[in-house]
Structures are given as structure tokens and as C-alpha cells.
Amino acid sequence: MPLKAQDGSCYVAHVLPLTSVPAVFAGKAYSATAALFVCKVATQIRSAPEIIARAYNLTPTELRVLMAIVEVGGVPEVAVALGVAESTVKTHLGRLFVKTGAAGRPILSRSLRDLRHR
């Protein structure tokens, strides 16, 4: 059973039936019918591109260009694949270099490949 706390945290409740044998605790008889276990839900796992975009504060277009550079190749091929001018790809690449601190396209591309294969 999913639960949500007032602060937005997510939890899952597990209700397990118990046997009908009465239990004695502190001299008193109890006959519980279920046990309730509540666990905090692990955070959602993000994809490598999402992590990179958040880490470097990339816009959706910058992320598309970055992913295309890795998947497709050079500026002319990326421009064709994305349906934009080469100058547009170069503009976004320049912003990517500034935001990521990469010295050039090969370093940027290699770094992203390394991150995706960890």
C-alpha cells in the first residue's frame, strides 16, 4: 500500500496476516490479526543523460546536442540529424564546453561515454 508523508516522502506499507494463536505479553493475552511494516521508498533512479543535465545545468537542447555528438558524431552529421544549421550545433557546443569545462569535442564525447558505461 503506497503512502505519502506531509513532507512529500514516499513510503510503502506491508500488511502481513498473523496466525490466530493468542500471544501472551507482560502477563496479558493478545490476539493480533496483522503486523504492519512501513518502509521508506528508495529514490527514483535517473538515466545517465538526466544526471548529466542536472549536474551541468544543461538546457534540453544542449542535452540533445550533447547526446547527438556522442551517438551520431561530428557537427555536420549532428546538424542533419537534428534538422538544424551547423552554426546552431556549434553555438550549443560552445555553451557545453563552458558549462562542463571540457576543452574540446573529443574530450566532451569521451567523458560522456565513460559516464554512460559506469
N, C-alpha and C positions, 0 to 999 in steps of 0.2 A: 504494500500500500504506500504510494508516494505521499510525502508530507513536505510542506514548505514553512520555514520559520519566518517570524516577523522581519528578520534582517535579510531575507531572501535566500538563505542557505537551504539546500535541499537535503532531505533525509528519506530513508526507506524504513518502514516498519514491517517487521516479520512477526506474524502471529502464529504460534505453534500450539496445537492442542496437547493437553496433558492427559495422562490416564486418569481414570475416575477413582483411584485409590486415595483415600484421605491421608493427609500428611499431618504429623504432629510437630509443632514448633513451639518452643517455650511453654510446653505443657498444654497447649490449646490445639484442637483439631481444626485443620483447614482442608477444604476441598476445592482447590483451584481448578479451573477448566482450561486455562490457556496461559502461555507465557508470552510476553511482548518484548521484542528486541528492536531497538531503534539504532540505525547506523547512518552516519553522515555519508552522502553520496560523493564519490570522487569527482573532481572537476572534469569537465569535458576535454577530451584530447583534441588538440588543434593540429591541422595539417602543417607541413613544413612551410609552404608559402604564407599561411596565416601568421605563423610565428615570425617569419622574416619581415612581413609587412608591419607587424606591431613593433618589432624590435627597432626598426629603422624609420618608423612613421611614414611608410610609403602610401601614396595615393593608389586607388585601384588601377589607374592607368600605368603608373610607374611599375606596379607589380606585374601587370600584363606584359609590359615591355621586358622586364627582367626575366620572367618565365619564358618568353618567346626567345630571348637571346640564348638561354640555356638549351631550350628544346629545338629551336629552328636554326640558329647560327648567327650570321653577320647582319649588319644593318640593312642591306638591300633585301635580304630574304625576310627579315622581320617586318619591314615596311610592307612588303607584298602580303605576307601572312595576316597582318593586322589591318590592311587596307588603308594605310596612312602614308604620308610622304616620308622619305628618308630623313629629312630635316627634323620632322616630328620625333622620330625614333632617337635621333642624335640629341635633341633637346632633353628628352626623358633620360637618356643615358647619362648626360651631364649632371642632371639632378641626382641620379642614382649614385654616381661617383662621389658627389658631395655628401649625400646622406649616409652612405656606407663606408666612406673613407677608402674605397678601392682606387688603386692608381690607374686602372685600365680595364677594358672589357674582358680580356683573358683572366685576370685576377678575380674580377667580379663573378664571372661564369664558373670558374674553378671553385671559388669559395661556396657558391650556392650548391654546386654538385656535391661537395663534401658534406654540407649540412643535410642535404636530402638523403644521403646514404648512411647516416649515423643510426 
